[in-house]
Amino acid sequence: MRTARGFTLVEVLVALTIVAIALGAGMKAAGAMSDNAERLQLVSAAQWCAENQLTEIRLTRQFPGVGDNPFGCEQMGQTFVGQLSVRTTPNPNFRRVDAIVGTANAPRLIVVTTVVGRF
C-alpha cells in the first residue's frame, strides 16, 4: 500500500490566499509610510520658508506694518508661496505675525506665528 504525501490542492490554495492577504497589507502599509515621508519632507521645507521670513523680520529690526504681504520661497527644489499676515495686539508695542506657507496644490500647509516687539 502506498501512502499519499504532499499537500492537497485546497491546502495550497488556502496557503496562497493567506500569503496574498499578508502581502497586500504589507504593500498598503509601505505606501502609507511613503506618503507620510513625502508629507513630512514637504511640511519641513515649508516650515523653513516660514522661519526664514520671520527671521528676516527680526533681523531688519523694523516694526512691521499691519497688513498682508505675499512672498515666495524655494526649498529642496520645491516652490512655495506664502503670506505674511501682520496684526495688531492689545499692546501697541507688539505685533502678531503669521507666516502662512503652502504650494499650488495645498495653499495652507503650515502656519508659523510669532510676536514682534518695537525695537
N, CA, C and O atoms as a DFTB+ gen file, in Angstrom:
476 C
 N C O
     1  1       0.798      -1.182       0.000
     2  2       0.000       0.000       0.000
     3  2       0.850       1.259       0.000
     4  3       1.864       1.350       0.693
     5  1       0.424       2.199      -0.772
     6  2       1.136       3.481      -0.856
     7  2       0.386       4.528      -0.064
     8  3      -0.842       4.605      -0.102
     9  1       1.144       5.323       0.646
    10  2       0.523       6.456       1.354
    11  2       0.810       7.724       0.551
    12  3       1.910       7.927       0.037
    13  1      -0.185       8.538       0.465
    14  2      -0.029       9.786      -0.296
    15  2       0.756      10.789       0.538
    16  3       0.529      10.930       1.740
    17  1       1.673      11.476      -0.113
    18  2       2.459      12.510       0.553
    19  2       2.241      13.825      -0.167
    20  3       1.956      13.851      -1.365
    21  1       2.379      14.930       0.579
    22  2       2.236      16.243      -0.035
    23  2       0.965      16.924       0.422
    24  3       0.258      16.449       1.311
    25  1       0.696      18.050      -0.211
    26  2      -0.447      18.875       0.160
    27  2      -1.553      18.704      -0.864
    28  3      -1.303      18.436      -2.040
    29  1      -2.757      18.861      -0.401
    30  2      -3.887      18.827      -1.326
    31  2      -4.022      20.188      -1.986
    32  3      -3.451      21.175      -1.521
    33  1      -4.761      20.232      -3.045
    34  2      -4.981      21.475      -3.763
    35  2      -5.647      22.516      -2.872
    36  3      -5.302      23.695      -2.952
    37  1      -6.567      22.124      -2.049
    38  2      -7.259      23.059      -1.149
    39  2      -6.273      23.658      -0.154
    40  3      -6.327      24.858       0.116
    41  1      -5.388      22.860       0.387
    42  2      -4.394      23.370       1.343
    43  2      -3.456      24.373       0.675
    44  3      -3.108      25.389       1.277
    45  1      -3.055      24.106      -0.533
    46  2      -2.181      25.024      -1.265
    47  2      -2.911      26.333      -1.545
    48  3      -2.322      27.403      -1.390
    49  1      -4.169      26.277      -1.951
    50  2      -4.942      27.494      -2.229
    51  2      -5.158      28.319      -0.963
    52  3      -5.095      29.547      -1.019
    53  1      -5.408      27.679       0.166
    54  2      -5.560      28.403       1.434
    55  2      -4.258      29.099       1.797
    56  3      -4.266      30.262       2.203
    57  1      -3.146      28.399       1.655
    58  2      -1.843      28.994       1.961
    59  2      -1.559      30.182       1.047
    60  3      -1.072      31.210       1.517
    61  1      -1.851      30.064      -0.237
    62  2      -1.643      31.172      -1.176
    63  2      -2.538      32.364      -0.848
    64  3      -2.127      33.516      -0.993
    65  1      -3.747      32.083      -0.411
    66  2      -4.660      33.171      -0.025
    67  2      -4.115      33.919       1.183
    68  3      -4.147      35.149       1.216
    69  1      -3.624      33.200       2.159
    70  2      -3.054      33.837       3.353
    71  2      -1.841      34.677       2.994
    72  3      -1.699      35.796       3.489
    73  1      -0.974      34.167       2.153
    74  2       0.212      34.920       1.716
    75  2      -0.197      36.165       0.934
    76  3       0.391      37.229       1.124
    77  1      -1.190      36.051       0.064
    78  2      -1.650      37.199      -0.724
    79  2      -2.221      38.289       0.173
    80  3      -1.963      39.471      -0.053
    81  1      -2.984      37.912       1.175
    82  2      -3.554      38.906       2.094
    83  2      -2.442      39.595       2.886
    84  3      -2.471      40.812       3.071
    85  1      -1.472      38.825       3.348
    86  2      -0.358      39.407       4.103
    87  2       0.462      40.359       3.231
    88  3       0.835      41.441       3.684
    89  1       0.746      39.972       1.993
    90  2       1.497      40.843       1.088
    91  2       0.708      42.103       0.748
    92  3       1.282      43.188       0.655
    93  1      -0.591      41.967       0.565
    94  2      -1.420      43.152       0.294
    95  2      -1.400      44.134       1.451
    96  3      -1.297      45.343       1.240
    97  1      -1.497      43.622       2.679
    98  2      -1.438      44.500       3.851
    99  2      -0.075      45.161       3.972
   100  3       0.026      46.331       4.341
   101  1       0.974      44.406       3.659
   102  2       2.324      44.975       3.705
   103  2       2.518      46.070       2.674
   104  3       3.154      47.083       2.964
   105  1       1.987      45.890       1.488
   106  2       2.090      46.909       0.437
   107  2       1.328      48.175       0.820
   108  3       1.792      49.289       0.576
   109  1       0.169      47.991       1.415
   110  2      -0.612      49.144       1.848
   111  2       0.128      49.924       2.928
   112  3       0.145      51.155       2.895
   113  1       0.732      49.235       3.873
   114  2       1.491      49.886       4.938
   115  2       2.715      50.607       4.371
   116  3       3.031      51.718       4.796
   117  1       3.394      49.988       3.427
   118  2       4.564      50.627       2.807
   119  2       4.162      51.873       2.035
   120  3       4.876      52.875       2.061
   121  1       3.031      51.822       1.351
   122  2       2.540      53.004       0.633
   123  2       2.189      54.136       1.577
   124  3       2.471      55.299       1.289
   125  1       1.578      53.806       2.697
   126  2       1.232      54.839       3.680
   127  2       2.488      55.464       4.271
   128  3       2.537      56.676       4.481
   129  1       3.500      54.650       4.541
   130  2       4.749      55.186       5.077
   131  2       5.432      56.094       4.062
   132  3       6.004      57.117       4.437
   133  1       5.381      55.738       2.805
   134  2       5.970      56.562       1.756
   135  2       5.247      57.898       1.644
   136  3       5.886      58.943       1.521
   137  1       3.914      57.868       1.687
   138  2       3.143      59.110       1.639
   139  2       3.439      59.996       2.836
   140  3       3.557      61.213       2.692
   141  1       3.562      59.398       4.018
   142  2       3.868      60.166       5.221
   143  2       5.253      60.790       5.143
   144  3       5.445      61.919       5.593
   145  1       6.210      60.082       4.584
   146  2       7.566      60.619       4.443
   147  2       7.579      61.807       3.489
   148  3       8.251      62.805       3.749
   149  1       6.845      61.705       2.390
   150  2       6.756      62.821       1.441
   151  2       6.090      64.031       2.090
   152  3       6.534      65.164       1.903
   153  1       5.035      63.792       2.845
   154  2       4.332      64.886       3.528
   155  2       5.247      65.552       4.548
   156  3       5.265      66.780       4.644
   157  1       6.005      64.770       5.313
   158  2       6.925      65.326       6.291
   159  2       7.990      66.177       5.617
   160  3       8.339      67.246       6.117
   161  1       8.502      65.716       4.495
   162  2       9.508      66.476       3.760
   163  2       8.926      67.799       3.270
   164  3       9.584      68.835       3.364
   165  1       7.718      67.774       2.755
   166  2       7.075      68.983       2.249
   167  2       6.791      69.977       3.371
   168  3       7.054      71.171       3.221
   169  1       6.261      69.499       4.485
   170  2       5.937      70.381       5.607
   171  2       7.214      70.941       6.232
   172  3       7.236      72.101       6.644
   173  1       8.268      70.143       6.309
   174  2       9.535      70.634       6.861
   175  2      10.099      71.762       6.006
   176  3      10.550      72.777       6.536
   177  1      10.076      71.591       4.707
   178  2      10.576      72.639       3.809
   179  2       9.703      73.889       3.906
   180  3      10.225      75.004       3.870
   181  1       8.395      73.726       4.028
   182  2       7.503      74.875       4.193
   183  2       7.790      75.595       5.504
   184  3       7.733      76.823       5.557
   185  1       8.097      74.851       6.559
   186  2       8.422      75.483       7.832
   187  2       9.719      76.269       7.730
   188  3       9.838      77.338       8.329
   189  1      10.695      75.762       6.985
   190  2      11.930      76.507       6.787
   191  2      11.646      77.842       6.104
   192  3      12.221      78.867       6.471
   193  1      10.762      77.825       5.113
   194  2      10.393      79.072       4.428
   195  2       9.772      80.058       5.409
   196  3      10.132      81.236       5.426
   197  1       8.845      79.577       6.219
   198  2       8.179      80.446       7.197
   199  2       9.187      81.004       8.200
   200  3       9.183      82.198       8.496
   201  1      10.041      80.140       8.712
   202  2      11.045      80.587       9.686
   203  2      12.004      81.597       9.064
   204  3      12.416      82.544       9.733
   205  1      12.364      81.413       7.803
   206  2      13.241      82.376       7.124
   207  2      12.594      83.750       7.045
   208  3      13.260      84.760       7.272
   209  1      11.313      83.801       6.728
   210  2      10.615      85.084       6.639
   211  2      10.528      85.764       8.006
   212  3      10.751      86.970       8.115
   213  1      10.209      85.002       9.036
   214  2      10.099      85.579      10.377
   215  2      11.463      86.024      10.904
   216  3      11.559      87.035      11.600
   217  1      12.504      85.281      10.579
   218  2      13.851      85.675      10.983
   219  2      14.269      86.956      10.275
   220  3      14.926      87.811      10.868
   221  1      13.894      87.087       9.025
   222  2      14.209      88.316       8.286
   223  2      13.562      89.531       8.947
   224  3      14.175      90.595       9.027
   225  1      12.344      89.378       9.412
   226  2      11.673      90.486      10.102
   227  2      12.442      90.861      11.361
   228  3      12.649      92.043      11.636
   229  1      12.868      89.857      12.127
   230  2      13.605      90.139      13.361
   231  2      14.942      90.798      13.075
   232  3      15.353      91.706      13.798
   233  1      15.636      90.345      12.012
   234  2      16.965      90.872      11.706
   235  2      16.937      92.289      11.144
   236  3      17.894      93.041      11.327
   237  1      15.869      92.661      10.470
   238  2      15.798      94.029       9.930
   239  2      15.535      95.046      11.023
   240  3      15.752      96.241      10.825
   241  1      15.066      94.582      12.184
   242  2      14.805      95.439      13.342
   243  2      13.870      96.604      13.001
   244  3      14.030      97.715      13.508
   245  1      12.910      96.332      12.147
   246  2      11.892      97.325      11.834
   247  2      10.551      96.817      12.327
   248  3      10.235      95.634      12.200
   249  1       9.766      97.723      12.891
   250  2       8.444      97.365      13.392
   251  2       7.543      97.150      12.182
   252  3       7.314      98.093      11.425
   253  1       7.026      95.944      11.976
   254  2       6.258      95.672      10.751
   255  2       4.910      96.394      10.739
   256  3       4.253      96.536      11.771
   257  1       4.522      96.838       9.566
   258  2       3.224      97.479       9.406
   259  2       2.113      96.442       9.323
   260  3       2.336      95.312       8.887
   261  1       0.933      96.828       9.737
   262  2      -0.214      95.920       9.715
   263  2      -0.633      95.677       8.269
   264  3      -0.694      96.609       7.466
   265  1      -0.920      94.421       7.947
   266  2      -1.375      94.076       6.600
   267  2      -0.870      92.713       6.181
   268  3      -0.239      91.994       6.956
   269  1      -1.164      92.374       4.934
   270  2      -0.765      91.088       4.361
   271  2       0.237      91.315       3.250
   272  3       0.036      92.172       2.389
   273  1       1.315      90.550       3.267
   274  2       2.358      90.666       2.252
   275  2       2.677      89.279       1.698
   276  3       3.082      88.395       2.453
   277  1       2.501      89.074       0.386
   278  2       2.836      87.762      -0.195
   279  2       4.345      87.606      -0.352
   280  3       5.073      88.591      -0.477
   281  1       4.800      86.364      -0.345
   282  2       6.211      86.074      -0.592
   283  2       6.322      84.717      -1.266
   284  3       5.394      83.909      -1.237
   285  1       7.468      84.489      -1.868
   286  2       7.756      83.208      -2.496
   287  2       9.035      82.634      -1.907
   288  3       9.865      83.363      -1.365
   289  1       9.180      81.344      -2.017
   290  2      10.343      80.683      -1.430
   291  2      10.588      79.377      -2.169
   292  3       9.650      78.732      -2.639
   293  1      11.852      78.992      -2.268
   294  2      12.180      77.701      -2.854
   295  2      13.072      76.947      -1.885
   296  3      14.111      77.451      -1.456
   297  1      12.662      75.750      -1.548
   298  2      13.417      74.876      -0.658
   299  2      13.406      73.470      -1.245
   300  3      12.354      72.967      -1.641
   301  1      14.557      72.845      -1.301
   302  2      14.679      71.455      -1.743
   303  2      14.030      71.221      -3.110
   304  3      13.423      70.175      -3.341
   305  1      14.157      72.184      -4.004
   306  2      13.618      72.044      -5.346
   307  2      12.116      72.248      -5.448
   308  3      11.549      72.107      -6.532
   309  1      11.471      72.572      -4.357
   310  2      10.014      72.783      -4.329
   311  2       9.748      74.283      -4.199
   312  3      10.390      74.960      -3.396
   313  1       8.818      74.796      -4.974
   314  2       8.453      76.208      -4.900
   315  2       7.253      76.373      -3.976
   316  3       6.233      75.700      -4.124
   317  1       7.401      77.282      -3.021
   318  2       6.343      77.561      -2.056
   319  2       5.863      78.988      -2.228
   320  3       6.627      79.873      -2.614
   321  1       4.605      79.198      -1.940
   322  2       4.033      80.541      -1.900
   323  2       3.546      80.781      -0.476
   324  3       3.074      79.868       0.202
   325  1       3.670      82.015      -0.046
   326  2       3.269      82.297       1.325
   327  2       2.737      83.700       1.476
   328  3       2.727      84.503       0.543
   329  1       2.300      83.961       2.680
   330  2       1.760      85.275       3.012
   331  2       2.139      85.595       4.449
   332  3       1.941      84.783       5.353
   333  1       2.683      86.784       4.647
   334  2       2.930      87.288       5.990
   335  2       1.734      88.126       6.388
   336  3       1.405      89.112       5.728
   337  1       1.099      87.741       7.444
   338  2      -0.090      88.444       7.930
   339  2       0.270      89.106       9.254
   340  3       0.497      88.429      10.257
   341  1       0.320      90.448       9.245
   342  2       0.699      91.208      10.439
   343  2      -0.565      91.822      11.034
   344  3      -1.316      92.516      10.349
   345  1      -0.787      91.553      12.321
   346  2      -1.969      92.048      13.027
   347  2      -1.557      92.768      14.300
   348  3      -0.488      92.513      14.855
   349  1      -2.398      93.648      14.744
   350  2      -2.137      94.360      15.994
   351  2      -2.407      93.445      17.182
   352  3      -3.061      92.410      17.055
   353  1      -1.894      93.845      18.327
   354  2      -2.143      93.151      19.580
   355  2      -2.696      94.172      20.572
   356  3      -2.655      95.372      20.301
   357  1      -3.206      93.722      21.702
   358  2      -3.693      94.681      22.703
   359  2      -2.614      95.664      23.166
   360  3      -2.923      96.796      23.538
   361  1      -1.354      95.233      23.143
   362  2      -0.249      96.128      23.491
   363  2       0.281      96.749      22.199
   364  3       0.739      96.018      21.321
   365  1       0.232      98.061      22.056
   366  2       0.648      98.692      20.792
   367  2       2.141      98.539      20.482
   368  3       2.571      98.862      19.375
   369  1       2.927      98.058      21.431
   370  2       4.362      97.868      21.191
   371  2       4.689      96.497      20.595
   372  3       5.859      96.181      20.376
   373  1       3.676      95.694      20.334
   374  2       3.879      94.362      19.781
   375  2       2.952      94.139      18.593
   376  3       1.865      94.713      18.520
   377  1       3.398      93.293      17.663
   378  2       2.584      92.881      16.517
   379  2       2.636      91.361      16.400
   380  3       3.669      90.733      16.628
   381  1       1.507      90.800      16.043
   382  2       1.443      89.359      15.776
   383  2       1.700      89.143      14.292
   384  3       1.066      89.773      13.446
   385  1       2.622      88.258      13.985
   386  2       2.973      87.983      12.592
   387  2       2.750      86.490      12.333
   388  3       3.337      85.636      12.998
   389  1       1.889      86.194      11.351
   390  2       1.626      84.821      10.918
   391  2       2.264      84.619       9.552
   392  3       2.022      85.393       8.626
   393  1       3.072      83.585       9.431
   394  2       3.637      83.197       8.134
   395  2       2.863      81.969       7.664
   396  3       2.984      80.886       8.237
   397  1       2.076      82.153       6.624
   398  2       1.250      81.075       6.068
   399  2       1.932      80.600       4.789
   400  3       2.119      81.378       3.854
   401  1       2.302      79.329       4.750
   402  2       3.070      78.802       3.620
   403  2       2.343      77.601       3.023
   404  3       1.780      76.773       3.739
   405  1       2.370      77.527       1.698
   406  2       1.749      76.404       1.005
   407  2       2.341      76.240      -0.382
   408  3       3.325      76.886      -0.741
   409  1       1.720      75.362      -1.150
   410  2       2.096      75.140      -2.545
   411  2       0.874      75.430      -3.407
   412  3      -0.186      75.794      -2.899
   413  1       1.036      75.265      -4.705
   414  2      -0.098      75.475      -5.603
   415  2      -1.204      74.456      -5.330
   416  3      -2.385      74.780      -5.447
   417  1      -0.831      73.233      -4.968
   418  2      -1.819      72.184      -4.694
   419  2      -2.381      72.248      -3.285
   420  3      -3.540      71.895      -3.068
   421  1      -1.590      72.687      -2.338
   422  2      -2.010      72.778      -0.930
   423  2      -1.684      74.183      -0.438
   424  3      -0.582      74.416       0.059
   425  1      -2.623      75.129      -0.566
   426  2      -2.314      76.537      -0.277
   427  2      -2.021      76.840       1.188
   428  3      -1.518      77.923       1.488
   429  1      -2.311      75.938       2.101
   430  2      -2.080      76.224       3.526
   431  2      -1.471      74.995       4.205
   432  3      -2.148      74.273       4.936
   433  1      -0.190      74.774       3.950
   434  2       0.485      73.638       4.558
   435  2       0.802      73.870       6.027
   436  3       0.636      72.978       6.858
   437  1       1.259      75.072       6.334
   438  2       1.717      75.352       7.688
   439  2       1.529      76.832       8.009
   440  3       1.620      77.691       7.132
   441  1       1.267      77.106       9.275
   442  2       1.179      78.480       9.763
   443  2       2.114      78.589      10.963
   444  3       1.967      77.859      11.944
   445  1       3.075      79.505      10.879
   446  2       4.000      79.749      11.978
   447  2       3.735      81.169      12.471
   448  3       3.697      82.115      11.685
   449  1       3.553      81.303      13.784
   450  2       3.190      82.594      14.370
   451  2       4.257      83.051      15.345
   452  3       4.831      82.247      16.078
   453  1       4.515      84.341      15.346
   454  2       5.425      84.939      16.317
   455  2       4.903      86.316      16.707
   456  3       3.995      86.859      16.076
   457  1       5.484      86.854      17.737
   458  2       5.165      88.220      18.173
   459  2       6.432      89.035      18.045
   460  3       7.487      88.638      18.541
   461  1       6.332      90.174      17.381
   462  2       7.477      91.053      17.159
   463  2       7.262      92.311      17.976
   464  3       6.190      92.915      17.934
   465  1       8.287      92.701      18.720
   466  2       8.204      93.906      19.521
   467  2       8.831      95.099      18.833
   468  3       9.601      94.963      17.882
   469  1       8.478      96.288      19.344
   470  2       9.071      97.526      18.817
   471  2      10.510      97.589      19.302
   472  3      10.776      97.418      20.491
   473  1      11.432      97.833      18.393
   474  2      12.854      97.833      18.741
   475  2      13.302      99.199      19.178
   476  3      14.473      99.388      19.510
